[in-house]
Structures are given as C-alpha cells and as structure tokens.
Amino acid sequence: MDHSVHQHQHHPHQPAGSSWRMAAQATLHCLTGCAVGEVLGMVIGTAAGLHNGATVGISIVLAFVFGYALTMRGVLRAGVPFRQAVKVALAADTVSIAVMELIDNTVMVGVPGAMNAGLGQWLFWASLAFSLALAFLVTTPVNRWMIGHGKGHAVVHAYH
C-alpha cells in the first residue's frame, strides 16, 4: 500500500504538520509581536490622551511592525536576504495579524469605558488582556487552516 495514499485517507484536508498544536504555536508566535505593538500603541495613545481612532491606528501599525519584525528576525538569522525576509514575513503573518487586530481592537472599542480608562485602571488592562486572549482563540483555527493549505506560518517553516 502506498504510504502517502494511506495518510491522505486519514487526513484528507490536513497535510502533515497541520495540527492544533502547530497552529497554536504559530498563533502564539504571532500574538507575541502583535501584543507588543498593541499594548505599546494603547499605552502611547492613552497616555497622550489621543482620540480613540488615533490610539487604535497606532496600535494596529505597531502590531504589524512588531509582528513582522519578530518573524523577520528568525528568517534573517537563517541567512535569507532582507528583501526575501520581508516577503516571507508578509506571507506568513499578514492574515494572522489582521485577524488578531480586528478582534482585539473591536473588543477594546466595544468594552464600555475601556478606551477611556487610564493606564492605572484595571478596566484598561483587563480589557486589553481579554481582547488579546480572544484574538488568540479566534486566530488559532485560521492559522490551522492556512498551515494546512501551505500558507501563513507554513511559509516560515522552510527557514527553521
């Protein structure tokens, strides 16, 4: 019996390595960069007294910057030229970061008073922690699907 056919029969839509564990690890990796940017953006916007839209905008930009930078760091260490590393990071992280940002910023804006709470108030930090946890839960199945189809973080695995 051909072994590849046997594997395909048991996992018709999931190539080898497309497990929930792998998806969670990819999401956690992405969340690390996103969270750094998101928290920094929220802190900057809140501390500066910026309008909610400006605060969210800064958070989104910084989440993408830190998310891509974290992926690029590993790819560059593998000896990949800078321009190619940028392409790998864009392919690996764009959808994941976009989903995370949609979820966590929707929660932050949707929780009454969260965006107007000061940095010393529990509502701000509890809402931010909840928004990032929910973003992780929603993004993990997205990443699993993408990895299972050779997209997203599957692109990065060639450089590890």
C-alpha positions as a Markdown table, in Angstrom:
| # | Residue | x | y | z |
|---|---|---|---|---|
| 1 | Met | 0.0 | 0.0 | 0.0 |
| 2 | Asp | 1.3 | 3.4 | -0.9 |
| 3 | His | 2.0 | 5.2 | 2.4 |
| 4 | Ser | 1.1 | 8.7 | 1.1 |
| 5 | Val | -2.3 | 7.4 | 0.0 |
| 6 | His | -2.8 | 5.9 | 3.4 |
| 7 | Gln | -2.0 | 9.2 | 5.1 |
| 8 | His | -4.3 | 11.1 | 2.7 |
| 9 | Gln | -7.2 | 8.8 | 3.5 |
| 10 | His | -6.9 | 9.6 | 7.3 |
| 11 | His | -6.2 | 13.3 | 6.9 |
| 12 | Pro | -7.8 | 14.4 | 3.6 |
| 13 | His | -7.6 | 18.2 | 4.3 |
| 14 | Gln | -4.6 | 18.4 | 6.7 |
| 15 | Pro | -1.1 | 17.8 | 5.4 |
| 16 | Ala | 1.5 | 16.5 | 7.8 |
| 17 | Gly | 2.3 | 19.1 | 10.5 |
| 18 | Ser | -1.0 | 20.9 | 10.4 |
| 19 | Ser | -2.0 | 20.1 | 13.9 |
| 20 | Trp | -3.8 | 22.2 | 16.5 |
| 21 | Arg | -0.6 | 22.3 | 18.5 |
| 22 | Met | 1.3 | 23.7 | 15.5 |
| 23 | Ala | -1.5 | 26.3 | 14.8 |
| 24 | Ala | -1.4 | 27.3 | 18.5 |
| 25 | Gln | 2.4 | 27.7 | 18.4 |
| 26 | Ala | 2.1 | 29.8 | 15.2 |
| 27 | Thr | -0.6 | 31.9 | 16.7 |
| 28 | Leu | 1.3 | 32.4 | 19.9 |
| 29 | His | 4.4 | 33.5 | 17.9 |
| 30 | Cys | 2.2 | 36.0 | 16.0 |
| 31 | Leu | 0.5 | 37.1 | 19.2 |
| 32 | Thr | 3.8 | 37.9 | 20.8 |
| 33 | Gly | 4.7 | 40.6 | 18.2 |
| 34 | Cys | 1.0 | 41.7 | 18.0 |
| 35 | Ala | 0.7 | 42.1 | 21.7 |
| 36 | Val | 3.9 | 44.1 | 22.0 |
| 37 | Gly | 2.7 | 46.5 | 19.3 |
| 38 | Glu | -0.9 | 46.6 | 20.5 |
| 39 | Val | 0.0 | 47.2 | 24.2 |
| 40 | Leu | 2.6 | 49.9 | 23.2 |
| 41 | Gly | 0.1 | 51.6 | 20.9 |
| 42 | Met | -2.7 | 51.6 | 23.5 |
| 43 | Val | -0.3 | 52.9 | 26.2 |
| 44 | Ile | 1.0 | 55.7 | 23.9 |
| 45 | Gly | -2.5 | 56.7 | 22.8 |
| 46 | Thr | -4.0 | 56.6 | 26.3 |
| 47 | Ala | -1.0 | 58.3 | 28.0 |
| 48 | Ala | -1.1 | 61.0 | 25.3 |
| 49 | Gly | -4.8 | 61.5 | 25.6 |
| 50 | Leu | -5.3 | 60.8 | 21.9 |
| 51 | His | -8.7 | 60.2 | 20.3 |
| 52 | Asn | -9.8 | 56.5 | 20.3 |
| 53 | Gly | -9.4 | 56.3 | 16.5 |
| 54 | Ala | -5.8 | 57.6 | 16.7 |
| 55 | Thr | -5.0 | 55.2 | 19.5 |
| 56 | Val | -6.4 | 52.2 | 17.6 |
| 57 | Gly | -4.5 | 53.3 | 14.5 |
| 58 | Ile | -1.2 | 53.5 | 16.3 |
| 59 | Ser | -1.8 | 50.1 | 17.9 |
| 60 | Ile | -2.6 | 48.5 | 14.5 |
| 61 | Val | 0.5 | 49.9 | 12.9 |
| 62 | Leu | 2.8 | 48.9 | 15.8 |
| 63 | Ala | 1.2 | 45.4 | 15.9 |
| 64 | Phe | 2.1 | 44.8 | 12.2 |
| 65 | Val | 5.6 | 46.3 | 12.7 |
| 66 | Phe | 6.4 | 44.2 | 15.7 |
| 67 | Gly | 4.7 | 41.1 | 14.3 |
| 68 | Tyr | 6.6 | 41.3 | 11.0 |
| 69 | Ala | 9.9 | 42.2 | 12.8 |
| 70 | Leu | 9.7 | 39.1 | 15.0 |
| 71 | Thr | 9.3 | 36.8 | 12.1 |
| 72 | Met | 11.9 | 38.6 | 10.0 |
| 73 | Arg | 14.4 | 38.2 | 12.9 |
| 74 | Gly | 14.3 | 34.4 | 12.7 |
| 75 | Val | 14.3 | 34.4 | 8.9 |
| 76 | Leu | 17.3 | 36.8 | 8.7 |
| 77 | Arg | 19.2 | 34.6 | 11.1 |
| 78 | Ala | 18.7 | 31.7 | 8.7 |
| 79 | Gly | 20.7 | 33.8 | 6.2 |
| 80 | Val | 17.9 | 34.9 | 4.0 |
| 81 | Pro | 18.5 | 38.3 | 2.3 |
| 82 | Phe | 16.5 | 41.2 | 3.7 |
| 83 | Arg | 14.1 | 41.7 | 0.7 |
| 84 | Gln | 13.2 | 38.0 | 0.7 |
| 85 | Ala | 12.8 | 38.0 | 4.5 |
| 86 | Val | 10.2 | 40.8 | 4.1 |
| 87 | Lys | 8.3 | 38.7 | 1.6 |
| 88 | Val | 8.4 | 35.7 | 3.9 |
| 89 | Ala | 7.1 | 37.8 | 6.8 |
| 90 | Leu | 4.3 | 39.3 | 4.8 |
| 91 | Ala | 3.2 | 35.9 | 3.5 |
| 92 | Ala | 3.5 | 34.3 | 7.0 |
| 93 | Asp | 1.9 | 36.9 | 9.2 |
| 94 | Thr | -0.4 | 39.3 | 7.3 |
| 95 | Val | -3.7 | 37.3 | 7.7 |
| 96 | Ser | -2.9 | 36.3 | 11.2 |
| 97 | Ile | -2.1 | 39.8 | 12.4 |
| 98 | Ala | -5.1 | 41.2 | 10.6 |
| 99 | Val | -7.5 | 38.8 | 12.3 |
| 100 | Met | -5.9 | 39.5 | 15.7 |
| 101 | Glu | -6.1 | 43.2 | 15.2 |
| 102 | Leu | -9.7 | 43.0 | 14.1 |
| 103 | Ile | -10.7 | 41.0 | 17.2 |
| 104 | Asp | -8.6 | 42.8 | 19.9 |
| 105 | Asn | -9.4 | 46.4 | 18.7 |
| 106 | Thr | -13.1 | 45.5 | 18.3 |
| 107 | Val | -13.1 | 44.3 | 21.9 |
| 108 | Met | -11.2 | 47.3 | 23.2 |
| 109 | Val | -13.6 | 49.7 | 21.5 |
| 110 | Gly | -16.6 | 47.6 | 22.4 |
| 111 | Val | -16.0 | 47.3 | 26.1 |
| 112 | Pro | -17.7 | 50.4 | 27.7 |
| 113 | Gly | -15.1 | 52.7 | 29.1 |
| 114 | Ala | -12.0 | 50.6 | 28.2 |
| 115 | Met | -10.6 | 53.1 | 25.7 |
| 116 | Asn | -11.2 | 56.0 | 28.1 |
| 117 | Ala | -9.8 | 54.2 | 31.2 |
| 118 | Gly | -6.4 | 55.4 | 32.4 |
| 119 | Leu | -3.3 | 53.3 | 32.5 |
| 120 | Gly | -3.7 | 52.9 | 36.2 |
| 121 | Gln | -7.2 | 51.5 | 36.0 |
| 122 | Trp | -8.0 | 47.7 | 36.0 |
| 123 | Leu | -10.6 | 48.1 | 33.3 |
| 124 | Phe | -8.0 | 49.2 | 30.7 |
| 125 | Trp | -5.6 | 46.3 | 31.5 |
| 126 | Ala | -8.4 | 43.7 | 31.9 |
| 127 | Ser | -10.0 | 44.6 | 28.6 |
| 128 | Leu | -6.7 | 44.5 | 26.9 |
| 129 | Ala | -5.8 | 41.1 | 28.3 |
| 130 | Phe | -9.3 | 39.8 | 27.4 |
| 131 | Ser | -9.0 | 41.2 | 23.9 |
| 132 | Leu | -5.6 | 39.5 | 23.3 |
| 133 | Ala | -6.9 | 36.2 | 24.7 |
| 134 | Leu | -9.9 | 36.3 | 22.5 |
| 135 | Ala | -7.8 | 37.2 | 19.5 |
| 136 | Phe | -5.6 | 34.1 | 20.2 |
| 137 | Leu | -8.7 | 31.8 | 20.3 |
| 138 | Val | -10.2 | 33.2 | 17.1 |
| 139 | Thr | -6.9 | 33.3 | 15.2 |
| 140 | Thr | -5.7 | 29.7 | 16.0 |
| 141 | Pro | -8.3 | 28.0 | 13.7 |
| 142 | Val | -7.5 | 30.5 | 11.0 |
| 143 | Asn | -3.8 | 29.7 | 11.3 |
| 144 | Arg | -4.5 | 25.9 | 11.3 |
| 145 | Trp | -6.5 | 26.2 | 8.1 |
| 146 | Met | -3.7 | 28.3 | 6.5 |
| 147 | Ile | -0.9 | 26.0 | 7.6 |
| 148 | Gly | -2.9 | 23.0 | 6.3 |
| 149 | His | -3.0 | 24.7 | 2.9 |
| 150 | Gly | 0.7 | 25.6 | 2.8 |
| 151 | Lys | 0.1 | 29.3 | 3.7 |
| 152 | Gly | 0.7 | 31.5 | 6.7 |
| 153 | His | 3.3 | 30.2 | 9.1 |
| 154 | Ala | 3.9 | 27.1 | 6.8 |
| 155 | Val | 5.9 | 29.5 | 4.7 |
| 156 | Val | 8.3 | 30.2 | 7.6 |
| 157 | His | 9.0 | 26.6 | 8.4 |
| 158 | Ala | 11.3 | 26.2 | 5.4 |
| 159 | Tyr | 13.7 | 28.7 | 7.2 |
| 160 | His | 13.9 | 27.0 | 10.6 |
